[in-house]
């Protein structure tokens, strides 16, 4: 009888714990002020990508500042969280590039900044001494960075060629179909 009560109590506790874990909020890599800046720049694709570059540079600087600190579990957790935020931001920037490339928005200025930033970020990620607590996040960040770097490089080349041919569309937020 007592065993059944304990088993039931354990099951109830496990169910409550799993529902609490499911309700745990997803990490947001941007502050509410930064999110608002991104929203406001939504109508200006070049400004929006420039903001992503700025925020990614800030996250990269935070990661770089954590490199010389002592290898503790707290540092490992902090690096892991920063890497996850950095990866999420790179993925968001890449998604925005996908949308804007279809529109033929003139992003050459922001793409140039982005292509100049990505090697610096890679250098920071490579400087991180390996630690099991953030090994997976580091690998994901490096893969996401490679994807974003390739995407930005290719898009800059394509846009340079496109706007050589379509000079009348330079500086536009989107090319209107003809």
Buried (B, 14 or more C-beta within 10 A) or exposed (E): EEEEEEEEEEEEEEEEEEEEEEEEEEEEBBEEEBEEBBEEBEEBBBBBBBBBBEBBBBBBEBBBEBEEEEEEEEBBEBBBBBBBBBBBBBBBBBEBBEEBBEBBBBBBEBBBBBBEBBEEBBEBBEEBEEBEBBBEBBEBBBEBBEEBBEBBBEBBEEBEEBBEEEEEBEEBBEBEEE
